[in-house]
Amino acid sequence: MIARTAGILCAALVFLCASDLQAQDADKTELLALKGKCVTCHKDQTPGIYQQWRGGMHAAHDVSCYDCHRAGKEDPDAFMHEGLLIATLVTPKDCGECHKKEAEEFQKSHHAKAGQILGSSDNYLAGAVAGHPAVVTGCESCHGGTVRIDPAAPNKLDKGSYPNSGIGRINPDGTWGSCNACHIRHIFTKEQARRPEHCGKCHLGPDHPQKEIYEESKHGISFHANSAKLKLDKDSWIVGIDYSLSPTCATCHLSATPKQGVTHDAGLRISWTLRPAVSKGQMDAKTKRDNMQDVCRNCHGPRHVEGFYRSFDGLVNLYNDKFGKPSAAIMKILQKNGSLKDPDGKAAKASFGSKVEWAYYELWHHEGRRARHGASMMGPDYAWWHGMYEVAQHFYFKFIPEVRELGDAEANAYIDKLLQEPFHKWLSEDKASTAEKLRSGKMAEMYSGLYDPPWISAPYEEPAK
């Protein structure tokens, strides 16, 4: 009797397990059918997207539309579509399910924080001075903006904030960033992300012309001559081993060396911050410099690398000490004394309400940045003609005269003293005297101390916004 009962129980359990497995198989079959429907429909409705996906690595590894666009019920942008709960945006959280290390590195980077520009001078200029459409089509297209849910169509993305692929996009699920800012959907090729032209979508123009600087540098010239030989589409892409004819942006900032792995934090090899009015050393500047010099040494000898950094440090320190710090000090005096005037001669109320503010902003944000970036990437025309030449012309013959015009006694006294310092005394000397200093080497002696970076052991200070 006991044996018979046990047999019945075992049979029942086998039946229940079999039924459960059959149900699971049925669910999988239905899910596969629905996922297949995504491909079938989009092949007809959006053939470009289908062809991109079909030719990419995701399709090769059976990663479907639903695998990336799958949403949870808690997701604010989740909606039912043809029997599946999906979200339009694929965020770093979604990508991180398969690419965990890459997503974590990216979230720590300045790229992910690029959308945090509210309240900055750049954002103020675009939003208040120009108008909101300039923010959407300009700033947010690179920096990223907050993607909102349409109040009139719950769970759908607001047309005023989407589409947006800015690299620091603020997503409805709370994550920062957009992986497809660099890895263009839906093909996600390695070659495309490694090509320098790709970074030029954002890194170009009057305030940070890295694309143009790269193109005029020997690195850029070599790339355009040898791009077909660089194995840009290969899985293994280690500088000095898999390729050596030219570096790209990815080579220096992201890709592997024999000693370093690939990183998705583009700041891990940058020791100076060249963005603010006065450059400062990054946190862990020496380590970051060592990281970048490791890249350099795969193609250049140690003396070459040390010499390059000495001249780069010299240009940054020169800009800081001769123009950046003095102009910042003058602006503080004017702001403290309430001396900034609007076009009608009244006290300026708004930011950028005076000509001096515009002159100062372009001095550091445009000319000053171009000079520093030109030196950092071996672009001589940007270091000098588009850089320090324009910094000097702007400082002496636009910014200073505008400040003088305001009649602030304290600011004028500061300028009087400043112009008697060795850096600026050329302005009050005759041409022959200055030429003699150049010939005798005395001018070079005056600048020699600028080559040693002062920030290696200095505490990091976050630039004021």
C-alpha positions as CSV (number, residue, x, y, z in Angstrom):
1,M,0.0,0.0,0.0
2,I,2.8,2.4,1.0
3,A,4.7,1.5,-2.2
4,R,1.6,2.1,-4.3
5,T,1.0,5.5,-2.7
6,A,4.6,6.5,-3.2
7,G,4.3,5.4,-6.9
8,I,1.2,7.6,-7.4
9,L,2.9,10.6,-5.8
10,C,6.0,10.1,-8.0
11,A,3.8,9.9,-11.0
12,A,2.0,13.0,-10.0
13,L,5.2,14.9,-9.5
14,V,6.5,13.8,-12.8
15,F,3.3,14.9,-14.4
16,L,3.4,18.3,-12.7
17,C,7.1,18.8,-13.6
18,A,6.4,17.8,-17.2
19,S,3.4,20.2,-17.2
20,D,5.5,23.0,-15.8
21,L,8.3,22.4,-18.3
22,Q,5.7,22.3,-21.1
23,A,4.3,25.6,-19.9
24,Q,7.8,27.1,-19.8
25,D,8.5,25.8,-23.3
26,A,5.2,27.3,-24.5
27,D,6.1,30.7,-22.9
28,K,9.5,30.6,-24.5
29,T,7.9,29.7,-27.9
30,E,5.5,32.6,-27.6
31,L,8.3,35.0,-26.5
32,L,10.4,33.9,-29.4
33,A,7.5,34.4,-31.7
34,L,6.9,37.9,-30.4
35,K,10.6,38.7,-30.6
36,G,10.6,37.4,-34.2
37,K,7.7,39.7,-34.9
38,C,9.9,42.7,-33.9
39,V,12.3,41.7,-36.6
40,T,9.7,40.9,-39.2
41,C,7.8,44.2,-38.7
42,H,10.8,46.5,-38.5
43,K,12.3,44.9,-41.6
44,D,9.3,46.3,-43.4
45,Q,8.6,49.5,-41.5
46,T,12.1,50.7,-40.8
47,P,14.4,48.8,-43.1
48,G,17.4,51.0,-42.3
49,I,17.3,50.0,-38.7
50,Y,16.8,46.3,-39.6
51,Q,19.8,46.3,-42.0
52,Q,22.0,48.1,-39.4
53,W,21.1,45.5,-36.8
54,R,21.4,42.6,-39.1
55,G,24.9,43.6,-40.1
56,G,26.1,44.1,-36.5
57,M,27.5,42.0,-33.7
58,H,24.2,42.0,-31.8
59,A,22.5,40.0,-34.5
60,A,25.5,37.7,-34.8
61,H,25.1,36.9,-31.1
62,D,21.3,36.5,-31.3
63,V,20.7,39.8,-29.4
64,S,17.3,40.9,-30.5
65,C,15.3,44.2,-30.4
66,Y,13.5,43.1,-27.3
67,D,16.7,42.1,-25.5
68,C,17.8,45.8,-25.5
69,H,14.4,47.5,-25.4
70,R,12.8,45.3,-22.8
71,A,11.3,47.3,-19.9
72,G,10.1,46.7,-16.4
73,K,6.7,47.7,-15.1
74,E,8.4,50.2,-12.8
75,D,10.1,52.0,-15.7
76,P,8.5,55.5,-16.3
77,D,8.9,55.2,-20.1
78,A,7.6,51.6,-20.4
79,F,4.7,50.9,-22.7
80,M,3.0,47.9,-24.3
81,H,3.8,47.4,-27.9
82,E,2.6,44.4,-29.9
83,G,2.3,42.3,-26.8
84,L,5.7,43.2,-25.2
85,L,6.5,45.8,-22.5
86,I,9.3,47.9,-24.0
87,A,11.0,51.3,-23.7
88,T,12.2,53.5,-26.5
89,L,15.4,54.6,-24.8
90,V,18.2,52.1,-24.2
91,T,20.1,53.5,-21.3
92,P,23.5,52.7,-19.6
93,K,21.5,50.6,-17.2
94,D,20.1,48.4,-20.0
95,C,23.5,48.1,-21.7
96,G,25.1,47.3,-18.4
97,E,23.1,44.1,-18.1
98,C,25.6,42.6,-20.6
99,H,28.4,45.2,-20.6
100,K,28.7,45.7,-16.8
101,K,32.3,46.9,-16.6
102,E,31.9,49.3,-19.5
103,A,28.8,50.8,-18.0
104,E,30.3,51.3,-14.6
105,E,33.4,53.0,-16.0
106,F,31.3,55.3,-18.2
107,Q,29.1,56.3,-15.2
108,K,32.2,57.5,-13.4
109,S,33.4,59.6,-16.3
110,H,33.0,63.2,-17.1
111,H,31.2,62.2,-20.3
112,A,28.4,60.8,-18.2
113,K,28.2,64.1,-16.3
114,A,28.1,66.3,-19.5
115,G,24.4,66.9,-19.1
116,Q,24.9,68.6,-15.8
117,I,25.3,72.0,-17.4
118,L,22.3,73.8,-16.0
119,G,23.5,77.1,-14.4
120,S,26.8,77.2,-16.3
121,S,27.8,80.1,-18.4
122,D,27.4,78.1,-21.6
123,N,23.8,77.1,-20.7
124,Y,22.9,80.6,-19.7
125,L,24.1,82.0,-23.0
126,A,22.1,79.5,-25.0
127,G,18.9,79.6,-22.9
128,A,18.6,83.1,-21.7
129,V,20.5,85.1,-24.3
130,A,19.6,83.2,-27.4
131,G,16.6,81.1,-26.6
132,H,15.5,77.5,-25.7
133,P,15.6,76.1,-29.3
134,A,19.4,76.9,-29.3
135,V,19.7,74.8,-26.1
136,V,17.9,71.8,-27.7
137,T,19.6,71.8,-31.1
138,G,22.9,73.0,-29.8
139,C,24.0,72.3,-26.2
140,E,21.9,69.3,-25.5
141,S,22.7,67.6,-28.8
142,C,26.3,67.1,-27.4
143,H,26.0,67.5,-23.7
144,G,22.6,65.7,-23.4
145,G,19.5,67.0,-21.7
146,T,16.7,65.7,-19.4
147,V,14.4,63.3,-21.4
148,R,10.9,63.8,-20.0
149,I,7.7,61.8,-20.2
150,D,4.9,63.4,-22.3
151,P,2.1,64.4,-19.8
152,A,-0.4,64.1,-22.6
153,A,0.7,60.6,-23.6
154,P,1.8,58.8,-20.4
155,N,4.9,56.5,-20.8
156,K,5.8,58.1,-24.1
157,L,8.7,60.4,-24.5
158,D,8.1,64.2,-24.7
159,K,8.9,65.5,-28.2
160,G,10.5,68.6,-26.7
161,S,13.2,66.5,-25.1
162,Y,13.5,63.6,-27.5
163,P,15.3,62.6,-29.7
164,N,18.5,63.2,-27.8
165,S,21.7,61.3,-27.9
166,G,23.9,63.7,-26.0
167,I,26.6,61.8,-24.1
168,G,25.5,63.1,-20.7
169,R,21.7,62.6,-21.3
170,I,19.6,62.4,-18.1
171,N,17.4,59.4,-18.6
172,P,13.9,58.7,-17.1
173,D,15.3,55.6,-15.3
174,G,17.7,57.9,-13.4
175,T,20.9,57.0,-15.2
176,W,23.2,59.5,-16.9
177,G,24.6,59.1,-20.3
178,S,23.9,57.7,-23.7
179,C,26.1,54.8,-25.0
180,N,24.9,55.4,-28.5
181,A,26.5,58.9,-28.4
182,C,29.7,56.9,-29.3
183,H,28.4,53.6,-30.4
184,I,25.8,54.7,-33.1
185,R,22.7,52.5,-33.1
186,H,21.9,50.0,-34.3
187,I,25.1,48.5,-35.8
188,F,27.5,49.5,-33.0
189,T,30.7,48.8,-35.0
190,K,34.1,48.9,-33.4
191,E,35.6,50.8,-36.4
192,Q,33.1,53.6,-36.2
193,A,33.7,54.2,-32.5
194,R,37.5,54.2,-33.1
195,R,37.6,56.7,-36.0
196,P,38.6,60.2,-35.0
197,E,35.9,61.8,-37.2
198,H,33.3,60.4,-34.8
199,C,34.5,62.4,-31.8
200,G,34.3,65.5,-34.0
201,K,30.5,65.6,-33.6
202,C,31.1,67.4,-30.2
203,H,34.8,68.1,-30.0
204,L,35.2,70.9,-32.5
205,G,34.4,74.6,-32.9
206,P,35.6,77.9,-31.4
207,D,35.9,76.7,-27.8
208,H,37.3,73.1,-28.1
209,P,38.5,72.4,-31.6
210,Q,40.1,69.0,-30.9
211,K,38.9,67.6,-34.3
212,E,40.6,70.4,-36.2
213,I,43.7,70.3,-34.1
214,Y,44.0,66.6,-34.6
215,E,43.7,67.0,-38.3
216,E,46.5,69.5,-38.5
217,S,48.8,67.5,-36.2
218,K,51.2,64.8,-37.4
219,H,48.9,62.2,-35.8
220,G,45.9,63.3,-38.0
221,I,48.0,63.6,-41.1
222,S,49.3,60.0,-40.5
223,F,45.8,58.7,-39.9
224,H,44.4,60.0,-43.2
225,A,47.4,58.5,-45.0
226,N,47.2,55.1,-43.3
227,S,43.6,54.6,-42.0
228,A,43.1,51.5,-44.2
229,K,46.0,49.8,-42.5
230,L,45.0,50.4,-38.8
231,K,42.8,47.3,-38.4
232,L,40.0,49.5,-37.0
233,D,37.5,46.7,-37.1
234,K,39.4,44.0,-35.3
235,D,38.6,42.7,-31.8
236,S,42.2,43.0,-30.6
237,W,43.4,46.6,-31.1
238,I,46.4,47.2,-28.9
239,V,48.7,50.1,-29.9
240,G,52.2,49.0,-30.7
241,I,51.1,45.4,-31.3
242,D,48.1,45.4,-33.6
243,Y,48.8,48.7,-35.2
244,S,51.3,51.5,-35.0
245,L,51.1,53.8,-38.0
246,S,48.8,56.4,-36.3
247,P,46.8,56.9,-33.1
248,T,43.2,58.0,-33.1
249,C,41.3,59.8,-30.3
250,A,40.4,56.3,-28.9
251,T,44.0,55.2,-28.9
252,C,45.1,57.9,-26.6
253,H,42.1,58.2,-24.3
254,L,40.3,54.9,-24.3
255,S,41.9,51.9,-26.1
256,A,44.3,49.3,-24.9
257,T,48.1,49.4,-24.6
258,P,50.4,46.5,-23.8
259,K,50.2,47.7,-20.1
260,Q,46.6,49.1,-19.9
261,G,43.2,47.7,-20.8
262,V,40.4,49.4,-22.6
263,T,38.6,52.0,-20.5
264,H,35.3,53.8,-21.0
265,D,36.4,56.6,-18.7
266,A,38.0,59.1,-21.1
267,G,39.5,61.1,-18.2
268,L,41.8,58.5,-16.8
269,R,44.7,59.7,-18.9
270,I,44.1,63.5,-18.7
271,S,46.3,65.3,-16.1
272,W,45.4,69.0,-16.9
273,T,41.9,70.4,-17.0
274,L,41.9,72.8,-19.9
275,R,38.2,73.8,-19.6
276,P,38.1,76.6,-17.0
277,A,39.3,80.1,-17.0
278,V,42.5,79.0,-15.2
279,S,43.7,75.4,-15.7
280,K,44.2,73.2,-12.7
281,G,45.6,69.7,-12.2
282,Q,43.1,66.9,-12.2
283,M,42.6,64.6,-9.3
284,D,45.4,62.0,-9.3
285,A,47.1,64.1,-12.0
286,K,50.4,62.3,-11.8
287,T,48.8,58.8,-12.2
288,K,46.8,60.1,-15.1
289,R,49.9,61.6,-16.7
290,D,51.7,58.3,-16.3
291,N,48.7,56.6,-18.0
292,M,48.9,58.9,-21.0
293,Q,52.7,58.7,-21.3
294,D,52.4,54.9,-21.3
295,V,50.4,55.4,-24.5
296,C,52.9,57.8,-26.0
297,R,55.9,55.5,-25.3
298,N,54.6,52.8,-27.6
299,C,55.6,55.0,-30.5
300,H,58.0,57.7,-29.0
301,G,61.1,57.5,-27.0
302,P,61.2,58.7,-23.3
303,R,63.1,61.9,-24.2
304,H,60.5,62.8,-26.9
305,V,57.6,62.3,-24.4
306,E,59.3,64.3,-21.7
307,G,60.1,67.1,-24.1
308,F,56.5,67.3,-25.4
309,Y,55.1,67.5,-21.9
310,R,57.6,70.2,-20.9
311,S,56.4,72.4,-23.7
312,F,52.8,71.6,-23.1
313,D,53.1,72.5,-19.4
314,G,54.9,75.7,-20.4
315,L,52.1,76.8,-22.6
316,V,49.4,76.1,-20.0
317,N,51.4,77.8,-17.2
318,L,52.1,80.7,-19.5
319,Y,48.4,81.2,-20.3
320,N,47.5,80.8,-16.6
321,D,50.0,83.3,-15.2
322,K,50.1,85.9,-17.9
323,F,46.5,86.1,-18.9
324,G,44.1,83.7,-17.1
325,K,44.8,84.7,-13.5
326,P,45.1,88.4,-14.0
327,S,41.9,88.7,-16.1
328,A,40.1,86.6,-13.5
329,A,41.3,88.9,-10.7
330,I,40.2,92.0,-12.7
331,M,36.7,90.5,-13.1
332,K,36.5,89.8,-9.4
333,I,37.3,93.4,-8.6
334,L,34.7,94.7,-11.0
335,Q,32.0,92.4,-9.7
336,K,32.9,93.3,-6.1
337,N,32.6,97.0,-6.8
338,G,29.5,96.7,-8.9
339,S,31.3,98.4,-11.8
340,L,30.0,96.4,-14.7
341,K,27.8,98.5,-17.0
342,D,25.1,97.6,-19.5
343,P,25.0,99.2,-23.0
344,D,23.1,102.2,-21.5
345,G,25.8,102.9,-18.9
346,K,23.7,101.6,-16.0
347,A,24.8,98.9,-13.5
348,A,24.5,95.6,-15.3
349,K,21.9,93.3,-13.7
350,A,22.1,90.2,-15.7
351,S,25.1,87.9,-16.5
352,F,26.6,88.9,-19.8
353,G,24.9,92.3,-19.5
354,S,28.1,94.2,-20.1
355,K,30.7,94.2,-22.9
356,V,33.5,93.4,-20.5
357,E,31.8,90.1,-19.6
358,W,31.6,89.1,-23.2
359,A,35.3,90.1,-23.8
360,Y,36.4,88.1,-20.7
361,Y,34.4,85.0,-21.7
362,E,35.8,84.8,-25.2
363,L,39.3,85.4,-23.8
364,W,39.3,82.2,-21.7
365,H,36.5,80.2,-23.2
366,H,37.4,80.6,-26.8
367,E,41.0,81.8,-27.4
368,G,42.4,80.5,-24.1
369,R,40.9,77.0,-24.6
370,R,42.1,76.8,-28.2
371,A,45.7,77.7,-27.2
372,R,45.8,75.1,-24.4
373,H,44.2,72.3,-26.5
374,G,46.5,73.2,-29.4
375,A,49.5,72.6,-27.2
376,S,48.0,69.4,-25.7
377,M,47.5,67.8,-29.2
378,M,50.5,69.2,-31.1
379,G,48.5,71.6,-33.3
380,P,50.9,74.5,-33.8
381,D,48.4,76.8,-35.6
382,Y,46.0,76.4,-32.7
383,A,48.6,76.8,-30.1
384,W,49.7,80.1,-31.6
385,W,47.7,81.8,-34.4
386,H,44.2,80.6,-33.3
387,G,45.4,80.5,-29.7
388,M,48.0,82.6,-27.8
389,Y,48.1,85.3,-30.6
390,E,44.4,85.8,-30.2
391,V,44.6,85.6,-26.4
392,A,47.2,88.4,-26.4
393,Q,45.3,90.6,-28.9
394,H,42.1,90.1,-27.0
395,F,43.6,90.8,-23.6
396,Y,45.6,93.9,-24.5
397,F,43.4,95.6,-27.1
398,K,39.9,94.5,-26.2
399,F,39.5,93.4,-22.6
400,I,41.9,95.9,-20.9
401,P,40.5,98.9,-22.9
402,E,36.9,97.9,-22.0
403,V,37.9,97.6,-18.3
404,R,39.6,101.0,-18.4
405,E,36.4,102.5,-19.9
406,L,34.4,101.6,-16.8
407,G,36.6,103.9,-14.6
408,D,36.9,101.5,-11.6
409,A,39.9,103.0,-9.6
410,E,40.8,99.7,-8.0
411,A,40.8,97.8,-11.3
412,N,42.8,100.5,-13.1
413,A,45.4,100.5,-10.3
414,Y,45.7,96.7,-10.6
415,I,46.2,97.0,-14.4
416,D,48.8,99.8,-13.9
417,K,50.8,97.5,-11.6
418,L,50.3,94.5,-13.8
419,L,51.6,96.1,-17.0
420,Q,54.9,96.9,-15.2
421,E,55.6,93.2,-14.5
422,P,58.1,91.5,-16.8
423,F,55.4,89.5,-18.7
424,H,53.7,92.7,-19.8
425,K,56.4,95.3,-19.8
426,W,57.0,94.9,-23.6
427,L,54.0,97.1,-24.1
428,S,55.8,100.1,-22.6
429,E,59.2,99.4,-24.2
430,D,60.4,100.4,-27.6
431,K,60.7,97.8,-30.4
432,A,64.5,97.8,-30.4
433,S,64.7,97.0,-26.6
434,T,62.4,94.1,-27.0
435,A,64.2,92.8,-30.0
436,E,67.5,92.9,-28.1
437,K,66.0,90.9,-25.3
438,L,64.9,88.3,-27.8
439,R,68.4,88.1,-29.4
440,S,70.2,87.9,-26.0
441,G,68.0,85.2,-24.6
442,K,66.8,87.3,-21.7
443,M,63.2,86.9,-22.8
444,A,63.6,83.1,-22.7
445,E,65.0,83.3,-19.2
446,M,62.0,85.2,-18.0
447,Y,59.7,82.4,-19.1
448,S,61.9,79.5,-18.2
449,G,60.2,78.8,-14.8
450,L,56.8,78.2,-16.4
451,Y,57.8,74.7,-17.6
452,D,57.5,72.9,-14.3
453,P,53.9,71.9,-13.6
454,P,52.9,73.4,-10.2
455,W,49.9,71.0,-9.7
456,I,51.5,67.6,-9.3
457,S,51.5,67.7,-5.5
458,A,48.9,70.4,-5.2
459,P,45.4,69.5,-4.0
460,Y,42.7,69.4,-6.7
461,E,40.3,72.2,-6.7
462,E,37.1,71.9,-8.7
463,P,36.8,74.9,-11.1
464,A,34.0,77.3,-10.2
465,K,31.0,77.2,-12.5
